[in-house]
Amino acid sequence: MKVNDLVTVKTDGGPRREGVILAVEQFNEGIMYLVQLEDYPTGIWFFNEVDSLDGTFVEPRNA
């Protein structure tokens, strides 16, 4: 996934929310995505772990 891609994010206990990727940062343990949501217009960071499906919070919108 890259900047400007439409995505959905997993949040605590609620339905997945749609947003747009504003920035991407690579780390050894995974990837951080800065995602613009309706109530976070400047973005909020979400982390996808490399080796854990439970740690995948950001997915392409069409997935």
All heavy atoms as TSV, in Angstrom:
chain	resi	resn	atom	element	x	y	z
A	1	MET	N	N	0.849	-1.166	0.000
A	1	MET	CA	C	0.000	0.000	0.000
A	1	MET	C	C	0.896	1.231	0.000
A	1	MET	O	O	2.007	1.202	0.519
A	1	MET	CB	C	-0.902	-0.029	1.217
A	1	MET	CG	C	-1.939	-1.150	1.158
A	1	MET	SD	S	-2.996	-1.234	2.627
A	1	MET	CE	C	-1.851	-1.984	3.789
A	2	LYS	N	N	0.365	2.310	-0.555
A	2	LYS	CA	C	1.165	3.524	-0.698
A	2	LYS	C	C	0.312	4.762	-0.395
A	2	LYS	O	O	-0.899	4.670	-0.218
A	2	LYS	CB	C	1.756	3.597	-2.099
A	2	LYS	CG	C	0.727	3.651	-3.203
A	2	LYS	CD	C	1.374	3.502	-4.564
A	2	LYS	CE	C	0.418	3.628	-5.700
A	2	LYS	NZ	N	-0.883	3.048	-5.594
A	3	VAL	N	N	0.979	5.915	-0.349
A	3	VAL	CA	C	0.305	7.195	-0.097
A	3	VAL	C	C	-0.836	7.380	-1.094
A	3	VAL	O	O	-0.715	7.044	-2.274
A	3	VAL	CB	C	1.324	8.349	-0.189
A	3	VAL	CG1	C	0.624	9.690	-0.134
A	3	VAL	CG2	C	2.358	8.237	0.924
A	4	ASN	N	N	-1.951	7.871	-0.600
A	4	ASN	CA	C	-3.196	8.155	-1.323
A	4	ASN	C	C	-4.063	6.930	-1.589
A	4	ASN	O	O	-5.143	7.077	-2.155
A	4	ASN	CB	C	-2.949	8.917	-2.637
A	4	ASN	CG	C	-2.403	10.296	-2.392
A	4	ASN	OD1	O	-2.788	10.963	-1.446
A	4	ASN	ND2	N	-1.488	10.726	-3.232
A	5	ASP	N	N	-3.620	5.730	-1.188
A	5	ASP	CA	C	-4.473	4.549	-1.329
A	5	ASP	C	C	-5.650	4.634	-0.366
A	5	ASP	O	O	-5.507	5.121	0.764
A	5	ASP	CB	C	-3.703	3.260	-1.019
A	5	ASP	CG	C	-2.830	2.789	-2.170
A	5	ASP	OD1	O	-2.867	3.406	-3.248
A	5	ASP	OD2	O	-2.105	1.793	-1.960
A	6	LEU	N	N	-6.818	4.161	-0.813
A	6	LEU	CA	C	-7.989	4.046	0.058
A	6	LEU	C	C	-7.864	2.745	0.837
A	6	LEU	O	O	-7.577	1.693	0.266
A	6	LEU	CB	C	-9.273	4.042	-0.764
A	6	LEU	CG	C	-9.547	5.311	-1.560
A	6	LEU	CD1	C	-10.764	5.119	-2.452
A	6	LEU	CD2	C	-9.749	6.484	-0.637
A	7	VAL	N	N	-8.072	2.826	2.154
A	7	VAL	CA	C	-7.900	1.669	3.025
A	7	VAL	C	C	-9.037	1.596	4.039
A	7	VAL	O	O	-9.814	2.538	4.183
A	7	VAL	CB	C	-6.550	1.734	3.776
A	7	VAL	CG1	C	-5.381	1.634	2.813
A	7	VAL	CG2	C	-6.437	2.991	4.625
A	8	THR	N	N	-9.088	0.466	4.731
A	8	THR	CA	C	-9.924	0.361	5.922
A	8	THR	C	C	-9.000	0.047	7.084
A	8	THR	O	O	-7.947	-0.569	6.910
A	8	THR	CB	C	-11.005	-0.730	5.797
A	8	THR	OG1	O	-10.388	-2.007	5.653
A	8	THR	CG2	C	-11.942	-0.445	4.637
A	9	VAL	N	N	-9.378	0.499	8.270
A	9	VAL	CA	C	-8.578	0.251	9.465
A	9	VAL	C	C	-9.432	-0.413	10.532
A	9	VAL	O	O	-10.627	-0.144	10.655
A	9	VAL	CB	C	-7.940	1.546	10.016
A	9	VAL	CG1	C	-6.953	2.111	9.022
A	9	VAL	CG2	C	-8.969	2.578	10.373
A	10	LYS	N	N	-8.792	-1.313	11.278
A	10	LYS	CA	C	-9.439	-2.008	12.383
A	10	LYS	C	C	-9.247	-1.162	13.633
A	10	LYS	O	O	-8.139	-0.740	13.942
A	10	LYS	CB	C	-8.795	-3.386	12.556
A	10	LYS	CG	C	-9.324	-4.189	13.713
A	10	LYS	CD	C	-8.807	-5.619	13.716
A	10	LYS	CE	C	-7.327	-5.729	13.802
A	10	LYS	NZ	N	-6.846	-7.104	13.962
A	11	THR	N	N	-10.352	-0.887	14.338
A	11	THR	CA	C	-10.282	-0.137	15.589
A	11	THR	C	C	-10.906	-0.988	16.699
A	11	THR	O	O	-11.550	-1.998	16.433
A	11	THR	CB	C	-11.009	1.217	15.474
A	11	THR	OG1	O	-12.362	0.993	15.076
A	11	THR	CG2	C	-10.335	2.112	14.442
A	12	ASP	N	N	-10.716	-0.585	17.934
A	12	ASP	CA	C	-11.200	-1.353	19.089
A	12	ASP	C	C	-12.701	-1.553	19.079
A	12	ASP	O	O	-13.457	-0.600	19.226
A	12	ASP	CB	C	-10.812	-0.664	20.397
A	12	ASP	CG	C	-9.341	-0.770	20.687
A	12	ASP	OD1	O	-8.691	-1.680	20.140
A	12	ASP	OD2	O	-8.837	0.062	21.470
A	13	GLY	N	N	-13.114	-2.788	18.864
A	13	GLY	CA	C	-14.498	-3.169	19.044
A	13	GLY	C	C	-15.505	-2.642	18.043
A	13	GLY	O	O	-16.657	-3.031	18.080
A	14	GLY	N	N	-15.131	-1.764	17.155
A	14	GLY	CA	C	-16.084	-1.202	16.214
A	14	GLY	C	C	-15.889	-1.757	14.817
A	14	GLY	O	O	-15.007	-2.569	14.569
A	15	PRO	N	N	-16.715	-1.298	13.902
A	15	PRO	CA	C	-16.556	-1.732	12.507
A	15	PRO	C	C	-15.300	-1.112	11.895
A	15	PRO	O	O	-14.787	-0.105	12.398
A	15	PRO	CB	C	-17.814	-1.197	11.833
A	15	PRO	CG	C	-18.211	-0.023	12.649
A	15	PRO	CD	C	-17.799	-0.347	14.076
A	16	ARG	N	N	-14.803	-1.711	10.823
A	16	ARG	CA	C	-13.659	-1.138	10.107
A	16	ARG	C	C	-14.044	0.241	9.589
A	16	ARG	O	O	-15.187	0.480	9.237
A	16	ARG	CB	C	-13.233	-2.059	8.965
A	16	ARG	CG	C	-12.675	-3.382	9.474
A	16	ARG	CD	C	-12.054	-4.187	8.372
A	16	ARG	NE	N	-10.797	-3.590	7.930
A	16	ARG	CZ	C	-9.608	-3.804	8.498
A	16	ARG	NH1	N	-9.501	-4.589	9.541
A	16	ARG	NH2	N	-8.531	-3.215	8.024
A	17	ARG	N	N	-13.079	1.148	9.582
A	17	ARG	CA	C	-13.323	2.524	9.148
A	17	ARG	C	C	-12.502	2.811	7.902
A	17	ARG	O	O	-11.377	2.338	7.782
A	17	ARG	CB	C	-12.936	3.479	10.268
A	17	ARG	CG	C	-13.798	3.240	11.502
A	17	ARG	CD	C	-13.257	3.912	12.723
A	17	ARG	NE	N	-13.309	5.351	12.575
A	17	ARG	CZ	C	-12.801	6.193	13.469
A	17	ARG	NH1	N	-12.219	5.737	14.549
A	17	ARG	NH2	N	-12.876	7.485	13.275
A	18	GLU	N	N	-13.073	3.583	6.967
A	18	GLU	CA	C	-12.379	3.926	5.731
A	18	GLU	C	C	-11.523	5.168	5.907
A	18	GLU	O	O	-11.877	6.080	6.653
A	18	GLU	CB	C	-13.380	4.166	4.607
A	18	GLU	CG	C	-14.056	2.914	4.146
A	18	GLU	CD	C	-14.875	3.125	2.876
A	18	GLU	OE1	O	-14.884	4.244	2.323
A	18	GLU	OE2	O	-15.497	2.152	2.440
A	19	GLY	N	N	-10.396	5.185	5.192
A	19	GLY	CA	C	-9.517	6.341	5.231
A	19	GLY	C	C	-8.574	6.344	4.046
A	19	GLY	O	O	-8.666	5.506	3.154
A	20	VAL	N	N	-7.636	7.299	4.068
A	20	VAL	CA	C	-6.652	7.475	3.009
A	20	VAL	C	C	-5.268	7.512	3.654
A	20	VAL	O	O	-5.058	8.194	4.660
A	20	VAL	CB	C	-6.906	8.798	2.244
A	20	VAL	CG1	C	-5.826	9.052	1.211
A	20	VAL	CG2	C	-8.277	8.781	1.601
A	21	ILE	N	N	-4.315	6.804	3.059
A	21	ILE	CA	C	-2.945	6.801	3.576
A	21	ILE	C	C	-2.276	8.133	3.250
A	21	ILE	O	O	-2.264	8.571	2.097
A	21	ILE	CB	C	-2.132	5.642	2.975
A	21	ILE	CG1	C	-2.718	4.307	3.428
A	21	ILE	CG2	C	-0.659	5.748	3.380
A	21	ILE	CD1	C	-2.052	3.101	2.810
A	22	LEU	N	N	-1.715	8.775	4.295
A	22	LEU	CA	C	-0.996	10.035	4.141
A	22	LEU	C	C	0.517	9.837	4.133
A	22	LEU	O	O	1.248	10.629	3.538
A	22	LEU	CB	C	-1.360	11.003	5.268
A	22	LEU	CG	C	-2.832	11.401	5.379
A	22	LEU	CD1	C	-3.029	12.282	6.597
A	22	LEU	CD2	C	-3.286	12.095	4.110
A	23	ALA	N	N	1.009	8.794	4.839
A	23	ALA	CA	C	2.449	8.528	4.919
A	23	ALA	C	C	2.661	7.065	5.265
A	23	ALA	O	O	1.787	6.418	5.856
A	23	ALA	CB	C	3.102	9.415	5.972
A	24	VAL	N	N	3.835	6.542	4.886
A	24	VAL	CA	C	4.194	5.152	5.154
A	24	VAL	C	C	5.615	5.136	5.713
A	24	VAL	O	O	6.505	5.785	5.163
A	24	VAL	CB	C	4.138	4.298	3.859
A	24	VAL	CG1	C	4.531	2.866	4.146
A	24	VAL	CG2	C	2.762	4.369	3.223
A	25	GLU	N	N	5.832	4.413	6.812
A	25	GLU	CA	C	7.157	4.270	7.423
A	25	GLU	C	C	7.444	2.785	7.627
A	25	GLU	O	O	6.653	2.080	8.255
A	25	GLU	CB	C	7.221	4.989	8.774
A	25	GLU	CG	C	7.120	6.485	8.683
A	25	GLU	CD	C	8.377	7.138	8.127
A	25	GLU	OE1	O	9.484	6.555	8.244
A	25	GLU	OE2	O	8.254	8.234	7.566
A	26	GLN	N	N	8.573	2.306	7.108
A	26	GLN	CA	C	8.984	0.905	7.244
A	26	GLN	C	C	9.798	0.712	8.523
A	26	GLN	O	O	10.641	1.555	8.853
A	26	GLN	CB	C	9.851	0.505	6.047
A	26	GLN	CG	C	9.129	0.558	4.734
A	26	GLN	CD	C	8.555	-0.794	4.347
A	26	GLN	OE1	O	8.316	-1.647	5.170
A	26	GLN	NE2	N	8.354	-0.980	3.072
A	27	PHE	N	N	9.569	-0.397	9.214
A	27	PHE	CA	C	10.334	-0.794	10.386
A	27	PHE	C	C	10.627	-2.284	10.263
A	27	PHE	O	O	9.961	-2.988	9.496
A	27	PHE	CB	C	9.538	-0.549	11.681
A	27	PHE	CG	C	9.286	0.905	11.966
A	27	PHE	CD1	C	8.134	1.524	11.505
A	27	PHE	CD2	C	10.193	1.646	12.691
A	27	PHE	CE1	C	7.889	2.863	11.759
A	27	PHE	CE2	C	9.965	2.995	12.952
A	27	PHE	CZ	C	8.804	3.598	12.485
A	28	ASN	N	N	11.586	-2.806	11.028
A	28	ASN	CA	C	11.890	-4.249	10.998
A	28	ASN	C	C	10.692	-5.090	11.382
A	28	ASN	O	O	10.478	-6.166	10.831
A	28	ASN	CB	C	13.050	-4.575	11.934
A	28	ASN	CG	C	14.375	-4.083	11.400
A	28	ASN	OD1	O	14.524	-3.869	10.203
A	28	ASN	ND2	N	15.329	-3.879	12.283
A	29	GLU	N	N	9.888	-4.610	12.338
A	29	GLU	CA	C	8.757	-5.376	12.858
A	29	GLU	C	C	7.488	-5.224	12.038
A	29	GLU	O	O	6.505	-5.918	12.260
A	29	GLU	CB	C	8.454	-4.967	14.306
A	29	GLU	CG	C	9.611	-5.125	15.256
A	29	GLU	CD	C	10.559	-3.921	15.232
A	29	GLU	OE1	O	10.204	-2.857	14.689
A	29	GLU	OE2	O	11.674	-4.056	15.744
A	30	GLY	N	N	7.459	-4.266	11.104
A	30	GLY	CA	C	6.249	-4.035	10.319
A	30	GLY	C	C	6.264	-2.680	9.643
A	30	GLY	O	O	7.317	-2.098	9.418
A	31	ILE	N	N	5.080	-2.191	9.342
A	31	ILE	CA	C	4.924	-0.925	8.623
A	31	ILE	C	C	3.924	-0.039	9.356
A	31	ILE	O	O	2.860	-0.498	9.761
A	31	ILE	CB	C	4.418	-1.169	7.183
A	31	ILE	CG1	C	5.363	-2.107	6.432
A	31	ILE	CG2	C	4.260	0.148	6.433
A	31	ILE	CD1	C	4.837	-2.545	5.080
A	32	MET	N	N	4.290	1.233	9.516
A	32	MET	CA	C	3.383	2.223	10.101
A	32	MET	C	C	2.721	2.991	8.966
A	32	MET	O	O	3.384	3.383	8.001
A	32	MET	CB	C	4.153	3.232	10.962
A	32	MET	CG	C	4.740	2.663	12.225
A	32	MET	SD	S	3.549	2.424	13.527
A	32	MET	CE	C	3.140	4.086	13.975
A	33	TYR	N	N	1.407	3.185	9.091
A	33	TYR	CA	C	0.640	3.953	8.117
A	33	TYR	C	C	-0.021	5.132	8.830
A	33	TYR	O	O	-0.690	4.941	9.840
A	33	TYR	CB	C	-0.461	3.097	7.490
A	33	TYR	CG	C	0.056	1.940	6.670
A	33	TYR	CD1	C	0.155	0.674	7.213
A	33	TYR	CD2	C	0.428	2.132	5.342
A	33	TYR	CE1	C	0.626	-0.393	6.460
A	33	TYR	CE2	C	0.890	1.075	4.575
A	33	TYR	CZ	C	0.990	-0.188	5.149
A	33	TYR	OH	O	1.460	-1.233	4.394
A	34	LEU	N	N	0.180	6.326	8.308
A	34	LEU	CA	C	-0.544	7.499	8.779
A	34	LEU	C	C	-1.806	7.586	7.935
A	34	LEU	O	O	-1.734	7.764	6.717
A	34	LEU	CB	C	0.293	8.772	8.628
A	34	LEU	CG	C	-0.350	10.054	9.129
A	34	LEU	CD1	C	-0.601	9.988	10.636
A	34	LEU	CD2	C	0.519	11.256	8.780
A	35	VAL	N	N	-2.962	7.402	8.573
A	35	VAL	CA	C	-4.230	7.302	7.848
A	35	VAL	C	C	-5.149	8.445	8.256
A	35	VAL	O	O	-5.372	8.689	9.442
A	35	VAL	CB	C	-4.916	5.943	8.119
A	35	VAL	CG1	C	-6.244	5.849	7.380
A	35	VAL	CG2	C	-4.007	4.791	7.726
A	36	GLN	N	N	-5.680	9.130	7.255
A	36	GLN	CA	C	-6.649	10.203	7.478
A	36	GLN	C	C	-8.041	9.573	7.586
A	36	GLN	O	O	-8.500	8.911	6.657
A	36	GLN	CB	C	-6.614	11.182	6.314
A	36	GLN	CG	C	-7.617	12.292	6.426
A	36	GLN	CD	C	-7.616	13.174	5.190
A	36	GLN	OE1	O	-7.417	12.704	4.088
A	36	GLN	NE2	N	-7.817	14.453	5.400
A	37	LEU	N	N	-8.680	9.754	8.734
A	37	LEU	CA	C	-10.054	9.304	8.950
A	37	LEU	C	C	-10.949	10.531	9.070
A	37	LEU	O	O	-10.462	11.651	9.279
A	37	LEU	CB	C	-10.148	8.459	10.221
A	37	LEU	CG	C	-9.297	7.198	10.257
A	37	LEU	CD1	C	-9.363	6.561	11.640
A	37	LEU	CD2	C	-9.720	6.218	9.193
A	38	GLU	N	N	-12.241	10.322	8.981
A	38	GLU	CA	C	-13.182	11.446	9.038
A	38	GLU	C	C	-12.968	12.308	10.274
A	38	GLU	O	O	-12.924	13.532	10.192
A	38	GLU	CB	C	-14.619	10.922	9.002
A	38	GLU	CG	C	-15.650	12.020	8.974
A	38	GLU	CD	C	-17.072	11.489	8.847
A	38	GLU	OE1	O	-17.269	10.507	8.108
A	38	GLU	OE2	O	-17.965	12.061	9.498
A	39	ASP	N	N	-12.816	11.668	11.446
A	39	ASP	CA	C	-12.654	12.450	12.670
A	39	ASP	C	C	-11.189	12.683	13.045
A	39	ASP	O	O	-10.890	13.235	14.092
A	39	ASP	CB	C	-13.435	11.851	13.841
A	39	ASP	CG	C	-13.336	10.349	13.951
A	39	ASP	OD1	O	-12.994	9.692	12.956
A	39	ASP	OD2	O	-13.621	9.810	15.023
A	40	TYR	N	N	-10.248	12.289	12.177
A	40	TYR	CA	C	-8.818	12.567	12.346
A	40	TYR	C	C	-8.269	13.077	11.010
A	40	TYR	O	O	-7.502	12.386	10.331
A	40	TYR	CB	C	-8.055	11.310	12.780
A	40	TYR	CG	C	-8.410	10.843	14.149
A	40	TYR	CD1	C	-9.358	9.841	14.347
A	40	TYR	CD2	C	-7.802	11.398	15.273
A	40	TYR	CE1	C	-9.692	9.410	15.616
A	40	TYR	CE2	C	-8.136	10.967	16.556
A	40	TYR	CZ	C	-9.072	9.979	16.707
A	40	TYR	OH	O	-9.396	9.550	17.979
A	41	PRO	N	N	-8.657	14.292	10.596
A	41	PRO	CA	C	-8.275	14.787	9.262
A	41	PRO	C	C	-6.766	14.952	9.067
A	41	PRO	O	O	-6.295	14.908	7.940
A	41	PRO	CB	C	-9.004	16.119	9.146
A	41	PRO	CG	C	-9.358	16.506	10.538
A	41	PRO	CD	C	-9.477	15.240	11.331
A	42	THR	N	N	-6.013	15.144	10.153
A	42	THR	CA	C	-4.558	15.259	10.005
A	42	THR	C	C	-3.879	13.899	10.089
A	42	THR	O	O	-2.668	13.802	9.910
A	42	THR	CB	C	-3.956	16.201	11.064
A	42	THR	OG1	O	-4.270	15.719	12.358
A	42	THR	CG2	C	-4.470	17.617	10.878
A	43	GLY	N	N	-4.638	12.848	10.355
A	43	GLY	CA	C	-4.119	11.487	10.350
A	43	GLY	C	C	-3.876	10.908	11.725
A	43	GLY	O	O	-3.710	11.633	12.704
A	44	ILE	N	N	-3.866	9.588	11.784
A	44	ILE	CA	C	-3.563	8.832	12.991
A	44	ILE	C	C	-2.744	7.613	12.550
A	44	ILE	O	O	-2.988	7.043	11.487
A	44	ILE	CB	C	-4.846	8.435	13.754
A	44	ILE	CG1	C	-4.511	7.792	15.083
A	44	ILE	CG2	C	-5.760	7.576	12.917
A	44	ILE	CD1	C	-5.692	7.646	16.022
A	45	TRP	N	N	-1.732	7.238	13.341
A	45	TRP	CA	C	-0.832	6.147	12.964
A	45	TRP	C	C	-1.417	4.789	13.324
A	45	TRP	O	O	-1.971	4.607	14.411
A	45	TRP	CB	C	0.515	6.309	13.667
A	45	TRP	CG	C	1.348	7.418	13.109
A	45	TRP	CD1	C	1.501	8.660	13.639
A	45	TRP	CD2	C	2.137	7.395	11.914
A	45	TRP	NE1	N	2.340	9.414	12.848
A	45	TRP	CE2	C	2.745	8.658	11.785
A	45	TRP	CE3	C	2.391	6.431	10.941
A	45	TRP	CZ2	C	3.595	8.981	10.736
A	45	TRP	CZ3	C	3.236	6.748	9.890
A	45	TRP	CH2	C	3.826	8.000	9.787
A	46	PHE	N	N	-1.273	3.839	12.392
A	46	PHE	CA	C	-1.641	2.438	12.611
A	46	PHE	C	C	-0.450	1.577	12.218
A	46	PHE	O	O	0.240	1.879	11.243
A	46	PHE	CB	C	-2.854	2.034	11.756
A	46	PHE	CG	C	-4.132	2.680	12.179
A	46	PHE	CD1	C	-4.512	3.895	11.647
A	46	PHE	CD2	C	-4.959	2.074	13.112
A	46	PHE	CE1	C	-5.703	4.500	12.028
A	46	PHE	CE2	C	-6.144	2.680	13.501
A	46	PHE	CZ	C	-6.515	3.887	12.962
A	47	PHE	N	N	-0.219	0.476	12.948
A	47	PHE	CA	C	0.935	-0.387	12.725
A	47	PHE	C	C	0.483	-1.755	12.249
A	47	PHE	O	O	-0.384	-2.379	12.860
A	47	PHE	CB	C	1.726	-0.529	14.030
A	47	PHE	CG	C	3.015	-1.276	13.885
A	47	PHE	CD1	C	4.069	-0.712	13.207
A	47	PHE	CD2	C	3.169	-2.538	14.433
A	47	PHE	CE1	C	5.272	-1.385	13.071
A	47	PHE	CE2	C	4.359	-3.224	14.304
A	47	PHE	CZ	C	5.417	-2.646	13.626
A	48	ASN	N	N	1.064	-2.241	11.154
A	48	ASN	CA	C	0.852	-3.613	10.696
A	48	ASN	C	C	2.093	-4.422	11.033
A	48	ASN	O	O	3.190	-4.116	10.550
A	48	ASN	CB	C	0.629	-3.669	9.177
A	48	ASN	CG	C	-0.788	-3.356	8.774
A	48	ASN	OD1	O	-1.627	-3.040	9.599
A	48	ASN	ND2	N	-1.065	-3.428	7.486
A	49	GLU	N	N	1.936	-5.448	11.880
A	49	GLU	CA	C	3.054	-6.318	12.215
A	49	GLU	C	C	3.369	-7.234	11.040
A	49	GLU	O	O	2.468	-7.659	10.322
A	49	GLU	CB	C	2.708	-7.163	13.439
A	49	GLU	CG	C	2.508	-6.357	14.697
A	49	GLU	CD	C	2.105	-7.211	15.883
A	49	GLU	OE1	O	2.377	-8.430	15.871
A	49	GLU	OE2	O	1.507	-6.660	16.810
A	50	VAL	N	N	4.637	-7.566	10.870
A	50	VAL	CA	C	5.073	-8.402	9.753
A	50	VAL	C	C	4.542	-9.833	9.871
A	50	VAL	O	O	4.033	-10.390	8.902
A	50	VAL	CB	C	6.612	-8.420	9.662
A	50	VAL	CG1	C	7.091	-9.458	8.651
A	50	VAL	CG2	C	7.136	-7.051	9.275
A	51	ASP	N	N	4.623	-10.439	11.048
A	51	ASP	CA	C	4.357	-11.870	11.200
A	51	ASP	C	C	3.080	-12.204	11.962
A	51	ASP	O	O	2.996	-13.268	12.578
A	51	ASP	CB	C	5.544	-12.539	11.904
A	51	ASP	CG	C	6.810	-12.461	11.079
A	51	ASP	OD1	O	6.713	-12.566	9.843
A	51	ASP	OD2	O	7.892	-12.298	11.671
A	52	SER	N	N	2.069	-11.340	11.929
A	52	SER	CA	C	0.869	-11.603	12.711
A	52	SER	C	C	-0.375	-11.052	12.028
A	52	SER	O	O	-0.490	-9.842	11.835
A	52	SER	CB	C	0.994	-10.969	14.102
A	52	SER	OG	O	-0.233	-11.053	14.789
A	53	LEU	N	N	-1.310	-11.937	11.678
A	53	LEU	CA	C	-2.581	-11.462	11.116
A	53	LEU	C	C	-3.376	-10.659	12.145
A	53	LEU	O	O	-4.106	-9.742	11.796
A	53	LEU	CB	C	-3.400	-12.633	10.591
A	53	LEU	CG	C	-2.867	-13.299	9.325
A	53	LEU	CD1	C	-3.741	-14.479	8.937
A	53	LEU	CD2	C	-2.777	-12.307	8.181
A	54	ASP	N	N	-3.245	-11.018	13.438
A	54	ASP	CA	C	-3.919	-10.244	14.486
A	54	ASP	C	C	-3.357	-8.838	14.588
A	54	ASP	O	O	-4.020	-7.948	15.095
A	54	ASP	CB	C	-3.778	-10.946	15.840
A	54	ASP	CG	C	-4.623	-12.195	15.935
A	54	ASP	OD1	O	-5.626	-12.298	15.196
A	54	ASP	OD2	O	-4.276	-13.081	16.738
A	55	GLY	N	N	-2.134	-8.644	14.105
A	55	GLY	CA	C	-1.494	-7.340	14.153
A	55	GLY	C	C	-1.628	-6.567	12.858
A	55	GLY	O	O	-0.903	-5.609	12.627
A	56	THR	N	N	-2.563	-6.974	11.993
A	56	THR	CA	C	-2.801	-6.248	10.743
A	56	THR	C	C	-4.001	-5.342	10.935
A	56	THR	O	O	-5.122	-5.815	11.083
A	56	THR	CB	C	-3.047	-7.234	9.572
A	56	THR	OG1	O	-1.902	-8.057	9.424
A	56	THR	CG2	C	-3.314	-6.481	8.277
A	57	PHE	N	N	-3.745	-4.034	10.946
A	57	PHE	CA	C	-4.811	-3.074	11.217
A	57	PHE	C	C	-5.238	-2.301	9.968
A	57	PHE	O	O	-6.349	-1.808	9.900
A	57	PHE	CB	C	-4.374	-2.106	12.312
A	57	PHE	CG	C	-4.237	-2.785	13.649
A	57	PHE	CD1	C	-3.045	-3.382	14.016
A	57	PHE	CD2	C	-5.314	-2.861	14.498
A	57	PHE	CE1	C	-2.934	-4.039	15.232
A	57	PHE	CE2	C	-5.217	-3.517	15.712
A	57	PHE	CZ	C	-4.019	-4.116	16.080
A	58	VAL	N	N	-4.346	-2.195	8.979
A	58	VAL	CA	C	-4.637	-1.446	7.759
A	58	VAL	C	C	-4.684	-2.419	6.581
A	58	VAL	O	O	-3.776	-3.223	6.387
A	58	VAL	CB	C	-3.552	-0.373	7.496
A	58	VAL	CG1	C	-3.885	0.421	6.241
A	58	VAL	CG2	C	-3.404	0.543	8.684
A	59	GLU	N	N	-5.773	-2.354	5.811
A	59	GLU	CA	C	-5.932	-3.216	4.632
A	59	GLU	C	C	-6.460	-2.383	3.469
A	59	GLU	O	O	-7.173	-1.395	3.684
A	59	GLU	CB	C	-6.922	-4.348	4.907
A	59	GLU	CG	C	-6.458	-5.304	5.979
A	59	GLU	CD	C	-7.463	-6.408	6.249
A	59	GLU	OE1	O	-8.678	-6.218	5.971
A	59	GLU	OE2	O	-7.048	-7.461	6.757
A	60	PRO	N	N	-6.122	-2.781	2.239
A	60	PRO	CA	C	-6.704	-2.074	1.082
A	60	PRO	C	C	-8.221	-2.106	1.146
A	60	PRO	O	O	-8.813	-3.084	1.610
A	60	PRO	CB	C	-6.211	-2.881	-0.122
A	60	PRO	CG	C	-5.050	-3.664	0.375
A	60	PRO	CD	C	-5.273	-3.893	1.832
A	61	ARG	N	N	-8.866	-1.053	0.711
A	61	ARG	CA	C	-10.330	-0.969	0.801
A	61	ARG	C	C	-11.024	-2.101	0.053
A	61	ARG	O	O	-12.078	-2.570	0.495
A	61	ARG	CB	C	-10.824	0.375	0.299
A	61	ARG	CG	C	-12.299	0.590	0.642
A	61	ARG	CD	C	-12.792	1.922	0.240
A	61	ARG	NE	N	-13.293	1.795	-1.120
A	61	ARG	CZ	C	-13.672	2.808	-1.865
A	61	ARG	NH1	N	-13.597	4.014	-1.417
A	61	ARG	NH2	N	-14.122	2.606	-3.067
A	62	ASN	N	N	-10.495	-2.559	-1.038
A	62	ASN	CA	C	-11.141	-3.606	-1.830
A	62	ASN	C	C	-10.855	-5.006	-1.336
A	62	ASN	O	O	-11.350	-5.965	-1.927
A	62	ASN	CB	C	-10.708	-3.481	-3.297
A	62	ASN	CG	C	-11.174	-2.168	-3.887
A	62	ASN	OD1	O	-12.176	-1.624	-3.486
A	62	ASN	ND2	N	-10.399	-1.644	-4.827
A	63	ALA	N	N	-10.050	-5.165	-0.287
A	63	ALA	CA	C	-9.701	-6.503	0.207
A	63	ALA	C	C	-10.849	-7.158	0.941
A	63	ALA	O	O	-11.697	-6.544	1.487
A	63	ALA	CB	C	-8.486	-6.416	1.119
